[in-house]
């Protein structure tokens, strides 16, 4: 027995106790390795799923890819009877409705995020945040029904005639007022992307260090000047990322847009005119495709939509990650110091 030099007596492990301790440690390390491999397997499965979806769309659209080539993206003709297919009207309709959605929903979503993060506190902020997030839980078909019975009549009877009378010299606001069309589709999308933009922007604004606000207020700035000069510049990258995430939602939306856009494969300068989107043409014609070439053309449209969505979401994730980096320098802080 070895006497301890100081403090409480130490227990000297016997040979058997050491073996038990080593065995438990070895078992724990083995369990950690098994769990780590399971987690890695889950991550790899997600990657393989994405690759499998992309591979499936390439294989199924191969007849259209080889038949039309790159010209598929720049051709306006969509004639299943004659076997001529071009995706330009659908790409155009998707871009127009998405841009309208961003122009309308972006400022509103950002304003809601500023209100939730800077001007409301306690239970009121929790209530408003829940209501904003509730918009994301509403099924898209409900938005479509609301668009048909409420939004389209308002556009046809009031909004579009007023826009035509006041801004008719601009090609965007010419032509008959149908109610349904690209303007209606863009406004529906604007409502649907509000929760995404508002939620992401709110989290990014709340992540801005308190020092940014206090430094600006210490210089005598007002509340709004602090938000405009210190908070928004610091969170600018994350806000843009949230807006692009909303764009990704707008690009892939199907049912609501299909119900209000008019579904006509044409390229028109007027927002009042009916149009088509990449997602809506797939939803409308996939079950009615009578030939293999028609089916392959629809799958190729899905491939185009998949590629655009992946790129847009990747850009958004990178921008959001930039604002969350702990070592990110503060441009707003530099402005305050100067």
C-alpha positions as CSV (number, residue, x, y, z in Angstrom):
1,X,0.0,0.0,0.0
2,X,1.4,3.4,-1.0
3,X,0.6,6.2,1.3
4,X,-0.7,9.4,-0.3
5,X,1.5,12.5,-0.1
6,X,-1.3,15.0,0.4
7,X,-5.1,15.4,0.4
8,X,-7.5,12.5,0.7
9,X,-6.3,8.9,0.3
10,X,-6.1,7.7,-3.3
11,X,-7.6,4.4,-4.3
12,X,-5.1,2.1,-6.1
13,X,-6.8,0.2,-8.9
14,X,-6.3,-3.5,-8.9
15,X,-5.4,-5.4,-12.1
16,X,-9.0,-6.5,-12.5
17,X,-10.4,-3.0,-12.0
18,X,-8.0,-1.7,-14.7
19,X,-9.1,-4.4,-17.1
20,X,-12.8,-3.5,-16.5
21,X,-12.1,0.2,-17.0
22,X,-10.2,-0.4,-20.2
23,X,-12.9,-2.7,-21.5
24,X,-15.6,0.0,-20.8
25,X,-13.5,2.7,-22.6
26,X,-13.0,0.4,-25.6
27,X,-16.7,-0.4,-25.7
28,X,-17.5,3.3,-25.6
29,X,-15.1,4.1,-28.4
30,X,-16.6,1.3,-30.5
31,X,-20.1,2.6,-29.9
32,X,-19.0,6.1,-30.9
33,X,-17.5,4.8,-34.1
34,X,-20.8,2.9,-35.0
35,X,-22.9,6.0,-34.3
36,X,-20.6,8.2,-36.3
37,X,-20.8,5.8,-39.2
38,X,-24.6,5.8,-39.0
39,X,-24.7,9.6,-39.1
40,X,-22.4,9.7,-42.1
41,X,-24.6,7.1,-43.8
42,X,-27.6,9.4,-43.3
43,X,-25.7,12.3,-44.9
44,X,-24.6,10.1,-47.8
45,X,-28.1,8.9,-48.4
46,X,-29.3,12.4,-48.8
47,X,-26.6,13.1,-51.3
48,X,-27.3,9.9,-53.2
49,X,-31.0,10.7,-53.3
50,X,-30.3,14.1,-54.9
51,X,-28.0,12.4,-57.4
52,X,-30.5,9.7,-58.1
53,X,-33.2,12.3,-58.9
54,X,-30.9,14.2,-61.2
55,X,-29.8,11.0,-62.9
56,X,-33.4,9.9,-63.4
57,X,-34.4,13.2,-65.0
58,X,-31.4,13.0,-67.3
59,X,-32.2,9.4,-68.4
60,X,-35.9,10.0,-68.8
61,X,-35.3,13.2,-70.8
62,X,-32.6,11.8,-73.0
63,X,-34.8,11.5,-76.1
64,X,-35.6,15.2,-75.9
65,X,-32.0,16.2,-75.0
66,X,-30.7,14.4,-78.1
67,X,-33.5,15.6,-80.4
68,X,-33.6,19.3,-79.6
69,X,-30.2,20.0,-77.9
70,X,-29.6,23.4,-76.4
71,X,-32.2,24.9,-78.8
72,X,-34.9,23.5,-76.5
73,X,-34.2,26.4,-74.1
74,X,-34.7,29.1,-76.8
75,X,-37.6,27.8,-78.8
76,X,-41.1,29.2,-78.4
77,X,-43.1,26.4,-80.1
78,X,-44.8,23.9,-77.9
79,X,-46.9,21.6,-80.2
80,X,-47.3,18.1,-78.9
81,X,-49.3,17.1,-82.0
82,X,-46.5,18.0,-84.4
83,X,-43.8,16.9,-82.0
84,X,-42.2,20.4,-81.7
85,X,-41.2,21.4,-78.2
86,X,-39.5,24.4,-76.7
87,X,-39.2,25.6,-73.2
88,X,-38.8,29.4,-73.7
89,X,-42.4,30.3,-72.9
90,X,-42.2,28.4,-69.6
91,X,-38.8,29.8,-68.7
92,X,-40.1,33.3,-69.4
93,X,-43.3,32.9,-67.4
94,X,-41.3,31.5,-64.5
95,X,-38.9,34.4,-64.5
96,X,-41.6,37.1,-64.8
97,X,-43.8,35.7,-62.0
98,X,-40.7,35.2,-59.8
99,X,-39.5,38.8,-60.4
100,X,-42.9,40.2,-59.7
101,X,-43.1,38.1,-56.5
102,X,-39.7,39.4,-55.3
103,X,-40.5,43.1,-56.1
104,X,-43.7,42.9,-54.1
105,X,-42.9,40.3,-51.4
106,X,-39.3,41.3,-50.8
107,X,-39.9,44.8,-49.3
108,X,-43.0,43.6,-47.4
109,X,-41.1,40.6,-46.0
110,X,-38.1,42.8,-45.0
111,X,-40.4,45.4,-43.4
112,X,-42.1,42.6,-41.4
113,X,-38.7,41.3,-40.3
114,X,-37.5,44.7,-39.1
115,X,-40.8,45.2,-37.2
116,X,-40.4,41.8,-35.5
117,X,-36.8,42.2,-34.6
118,X,-36.5,45.9,-33.8
119,X,-39.9,47.3,-32.8
120,X,-41.8,44.6,-31.0
121,X,-41.1,42.8,-27.8
122,X,-42.4,40.0,-25.6
123,X,-45.7,38.3,-26.3
124,X,-46.6,40.6,-29.2
125,X,-43.5,39.6,-31.1
126,X,-44.2,35.9,-30.5
127,X,-47.8,36.3,-31.7
128,X,-46.8,38.1,-34.9
129,X,-44.0,35.7,-35.6
130,X,-46.4,32.8,-35.3
131,X,-48.8,34.5,-37.7
132,X,-46.1,35.1,-40.2
133,X,-44.9,31.5,-40.0
134,X,-48.6,30.3,-40.3
135,X,-48.6,31.6,-43.8
136,X,-46.1,28.9,-44.7
137,X,-48.4,26.2,-43.4
138,X,-51.3,27.1,-45.7
139,X,-51.6,24.6,-48.6
140,X,-50.8,26.1,-52.0
141,X,-54.2,25.0,-53.4
142,X,-55.9,27.2,-50.8
143,X,-53.8,30.2,-52.1
144,X,-54.9,29.2,-55.6
145,X,-58.6,29.2,-54.6
146,X,-58.2,32.6,-52.9
147,X,-56.5,33.8,-56.1
148,X,-59.4,32.7,-58.3
149,X,-62.3,33.9,-56.2
150,X,-60.8,37.1,-54.6
151,X,-57.6,38.2,-56.2
152,X,-58.5,37.7,-59.9
153,X,-61.8,39.6,-59.8
154,X,-60.1,42.5,-58.0
155,X,-57.3,42.6,-60.6
156,X,-59.8,42.3,-63.5
157,X,-62.2,45.0,-62.3
158,X,-60.0,47.5,-60.5
159,X,-56.3,47.1,-60.5
160,X,-55.5,46.2,-64.1
161,X,-57.8,48.9,-65.6
162,X,-56.2,51.5,-63.3
163,X,-52.7,50.4,-64.2
164,X,-53.6,50.5,-67.9
165,X,-55.0,54.0,-67.7
166,X,-52.1,55.4,-65.7
167,X,-49.2,53.4,-67.1
168,X,-50.5,52.2,-70.4
169,X,-47.6,53.7,-72.2
170,X,-45.4,51.0,-70.7
171,X,-45.7,47.6,-72.5
172,X,-45.9,45.8,-69.2
173,X,-49.4,47.3,-68.5
174,X,-51.1,47.0,-71.9
175,X,-53.7,44.7,-73.2
176,X,-57.1,43.5,-72.0
177,X,-57.6,42.9,-68.2
178,X,-58.2,39.1,-67.8
179,X,-57.7,39.0,-64.1
180,X,-55.8,35.7,-64.4
181,X,-52.3,36.1,-65.9
182,X,-48.7,36.6,-65.0
183,X,-49.5,39.5,-62.7
184,X,-51.9,37.4,-60.7
185,X,-49.4,34.6,-60.5
186,X,-46.6,36.9,-59.3
187,X,-48.9,38.4,-56.6
188,X,-49.8,34.9,-55.3
189,X,-46.2,34.0,-55.2
190,X,-45.4,37.2,-53.4
191,X,-47.7,36.2,-50.6
192,X,-46.3,32.6,-50.5
193,X,-42.7,33.7,-50.2
194,X,-43.4,36.2,-47.4
195,X,-42.9,33.7,-44.6
196,X,-39.5,32.6,-45.9
197,X,-38.1,36.1,-46.4
198,X,-39.5,37.4,-43.2
199,X,-38.3,34.5,-41.0
200,X,-34.8,34.4,-42.5
201,X,-34.4,38.2,-42.4
202,X,-35.7,38.3,-38.8
203,X,-33.2,35.7,-37.6
204,X,-30.4,37.5,-39.4
205,X,-31.3,40.9,-38.0
206,X,-31.5,39.5,-34.5
207,X,-28.1,38.0,-34.9
208,X,-26.5,41.5,-35.3
209,X,-24.4,42.2,-32.2
210,X,-25.8,44.7,-29.8
211,X,-22.6,46.6,-30.0
212,X,-23.5,47.7,-33.5
213,X,-26.7,49.3,-32.3
214,X,-25.2,50.8,-29.1
215,X,-22.3,52.4,-31.1
216,X,-24.7,54.1,-33.5
217,X,-27.0,55.3,-30.7
218,X,-24.0,56.6,-28.7
219,X,-23.3,58.9,-31.7
220,X,-26.7,60.4,-31.4
221,X,-28.5,58.5,-34.1
222,X,-32.2,57.9,-34.0
223,X,-33.8,54.4,-33.9
224,X,-34.4,54.4,-37.7
225,X,-30.9,55.8,-38.4
226,X,-29.4,53.0,-36.3
227,X,-31.4,50.4,-38.2
228,X,-30.5,51.9,-41.6
229,X,-26.9,52.7,-40.9
230,X,-25.7,49.9,-38.6
231,X,-28.2,46.9,-38.5
232,X,-29.1,46.5,-42.1
233,X,-25.6,47.0,-43.5
234,X,-24.3,44.3,-41.1
235,X,-27.1,41.9,-42.0
236,X,-27.2,42.7,-45.8
237,X,-25.7,39.5,-47.0
238,X,-28.1,37.3,-44.9
239,X,-31.1,39.4,-46.0
240,X,-30.1,38.8,-49.6
241,X,-29.8,35.1,-48.9
242,X,-33.3,35.1,-47.4
243,X,-34.7,36.8,-50.5
244,X,-33.0,34.3,-52.8
245,X,-34.4,31.5,-50.7
246,X,-37.8,33.0,-51.3
247,X,-36.9,33.1,-55.0
248,X,-36.2,29.4,-54.8
249,X,-39.7,28.8,-53.4
250,X,-41.2,31.0,-56.1
251,X,-39.5,29.1,-58.9
252,X,-40.8,25.7,-57.8
253,X,-44.3,26.6,-56.8
254,X,-46.9,24.7,-58.8
255,X,-50.6,24.5,-57.8
256,X,-51.3,28.1,-56.8
257,X,-49.7,29.5,-59.9
258,X,-51.3,27.0,-62.2
259,X,-54.7,28.1,-61.0
260,X,-54.3,31.8,-61.7
261,X,-51.7,32.3,-64.4
262,X,-53.9,31.3,-67.4
263,X,-51.7,28.5,-68.7
264,X,-51.0,29.7,-72.2
265,X,-47.5,28.9,-73.7
266,X,-46.7,32.3,-75.1
267,X,-44.2,35.1,-74.6
268,X,-45.9,38.4,-74.0
269,X,-44.6,41.7,-72.8
270,X,-47.8,42.5,-70.8
271,X,-48.2,41.3,-67.3
272,X,-51.9,41.1,-67.8
273,X,-51.5,38.3,-70.4
274,X,-51.9,34.6,-69.5
275,X,-48.6,32.7,-69.3
276,X,-47.1,29.4,-68.2
277,X,-44.4,28.3,-65.8
278,X,-42.0,25.4,-65.8
279,X,-43.8,23.7,-62.8
280,X,-47.3,24.3,-64.0
281,X,-46.8,22.8,-67.5
282,X,-45.5,19.6,-65.9
283,X,-48.5,19.5,-63.6
284,X,-51.0,20.1,-66.4
285,X,-49.6,17.9,-69.2
286,X,-47.7,15.0,-67.5
287,X,-50.7,12.7,-67.2
288,X,-51.8,13.6,-70.8
289,X,-48.5,13.0,-72.5
290,X,-49.4,10.7,-75.4
291,X,-45.9,10.2,-76.9
292,X,-42.5,9.3,-75.6
293,X,-41.1,12.5,-77.0
294,X,-43.7,14.6,-75.2
295,X,-43.0,12.9,-71.9
296,X,-39.3,13.3,-72.4
297,X,-39.8,17.1,-73.1
298,X,-41.7,17.5,-69.9
299,X,-39.0,15.6,-67.9
300,X,-36.4,17.9,-69.5
301,X,-38.4,20.9,-68.2
302,X,-38.2,19.3,-64.8
303,X,-34.4,18.9,-65.3
304,X,-34.1,22.6,-66.1
305,X,-36.2,23.5,-63.1
306,X,-34.1,21.3,-60.8
307,X,-30.9,22.9,-62.0
308,X,-32.2,26.4,-61.5
309,X,-33.5,25.6,-58.1
310,X,-30.3,23.9,-56.9
311,X,-28.2,26.9,-58.1
312,X,-30.5,29.5,-56.5
313,X,-30.6,27.7,-53.1
314,X,-26.9,27.1,-53.1
315,X,-26.3,30.8,-53.6
316,X,-28.7,31.6,-50.8
317,X,-27.1,29.2,-48.4
318,X,-23.7,30.7,-49.1
319,X,-25.0,34.2,-48.4
320,X,-26.7,33.2,-45.2
321,X,-23.5,31.4,-44.1
322,X,-21.5,34.6,-44.7
323,X,-23.6,36.6,-42.2
324,X,-23.3,33.8,-39.5
325,X,-19.5,33.5,-39.6
326,X,-18.2,34.4,-36.2
327,X,-15.0,36.0,-37.7
328,X,-17.0,38.1,-40.2
329,X,-15.7,41.7,-40.2
330,X,-18.4,44.3,-39.6
331,X,-18.7,46.8,-42.4
332,X,-21.2,48.8,-40.3
333,X,-18.7,49.0,-37.5
334,X,-16.2,50.6,-39.9
335,X,-18.8,53.1,-40.9
336,X,-19.6,54.0,-37.3
337,X,-15.9,54.5,-36.5
338,X,-15.4,56.8,-39.4
